[in-house]
Amino acid sequence: MAAEVKKEIELEIAHVLFIDIVGYSKLLINEQRRLLEVLNQIVKGTDQFRTAEANGRLLTIPTGDGMALVFYNTPEAPVECALEIGRADKAHPELSLRMGVHSGPISGVVDVNGRANVAGAGINIAQRVMDCGDAGPATFFSPNMSPKTSSNTVTGDRTCMISANAK
């Protein structure tokens, strides 16, 4: 059944976790498939994923070498999910991930396959935040910081802080 999206643009705030397997395109197809299966198992095993999915407050978007998880509940959900994924990923040294989180405006769209998808700054910036990170801990977005990279001394997480107006 094809997804339906209203003709008029309706914006809402969503909380997005973008996940990417580092070096995916350089892998053999069998290894790509295996690592995607491992990533899918890890993600589906997180409390945040299961809770949001059970409540109908999650949109999952495959990206080929990872996924975007669009949470419609709380801004903490993608952050907690990223932390859960990071903890579970430690048991899989062959799986190197980058993750980015951002909350921002999105609008529902229908993709070329007739499936529900989203467009807008919320998902675009989450991907850019992910792209500025290295493999390892999640990368988070803070709209009130100037562009810089720092480390969280409490958790050791690498944090990319960019301004909403950064170019």
Secondary structure in CASP SS format (residue, H / E / C, confidence):
PFRMAT SS
TARGET T0000
AUTHOR 0000-0000-0000
METHOD secondary structure of the structure
MODEL  1
M C 1.00
A C 1.00
A C 1.00
E C 1.00
V C 1.00
K C 1.00
K C 1.00
E C 1.00
I C 1.00
E C 1.00
L E 1.00
E E 1.00
I E 1.00
A E 1.00
H E 1.00
V E 1.00
L E 1.00
F E 1.00
I E 1.00
D E 1.00
I E 1.00
V C 1.00
G C 1.00
Y H 1.00
S H 1.00
K H 1.00
L C 1.00
L C 1.00
I H 1.00
N H 1.00
E H 1.00
Q H 1.00
R H 1.00
R H 1.00
L H 1.00
L H 1.00
E H 1.00
V H 1.00
L H 1.00
N H 1.00
Q H 1.00
I H 1.00
V H 1.00
K H 1.00
G C 1.00
T C 1.00
D H 1.00
Q H 1.00
F H 1.00
R H 1.00
T H 1.00
A H 1.00
E H 1.00
A H 1.00
N C 1.00
G C 1.00
R C 1.00
L E 1.00
L E 1.00
T E 1.00
I E 1.00
P E 1.00
T C 1.00
G C 1.00
D C 1.00
G E 1.00
M E 1.00
A E 1.00
L E 1.00
V E 1.00
F E 1.00
Y C 1.00
N C 1.00
T C 1.00
P C 1.00
E H 1.00
A H 1.00
P H 1.00
V H 1.00
E H 1.00
C H 1.00
A H 1.00
L H 1.00
E H 1.00
I H 1.00
G H 1.00
R H 1.00
A H 1.00
D H 1.00
K C 1.00
A C 1.00
H C 1.00
P C 1.00
E C 1.00
L C 1.00
S C 1.00
L E 1.00
R E 1.00
M E 1.00
G E 1.00
V E 1.00
H E 1.00
S E 1.00
G E 1.00
P E 1.00
I E 1.00
S E 1.00
G E 1.00
V E 1.00
V E 1.00
D C 1.00
V C 1.00
N C 1.00
G C 1.00
R C 1.00
A E 1.00
N E 1.00
V E 1.00
A E 1.00
G C 1.00
A H 1.00
G H 1.00
I H 1.00
N H 1.00
I H 1.00
A H 1.00
Q H 1.00
R H 1.00
V H 1.00
M H 1.00
D H 1.00
C C 1.00
G C 1.00
D C 1.00
A C 1.00
G C 1.00
P C 1.00
A C 1.00
T E 1.00
F E 1.00
F C 1.00
S C 1.00
P C 1.00
N C 1.00
M C 1.00
S C 1.00
P C 1.00
K E 1.00
T E 1.00
S E 1.00
S E 1.00
N C 1.00
T C 1.00
V C 1.00
T C 1.00
G C 1.00
D C 1.00
R E 1.00
T E 1.00
C E 1.00
M E 1.00
I C 1.00
S C 1.00
A C 1.00
N C 1.00
A C 1.00
K C 1.00
END
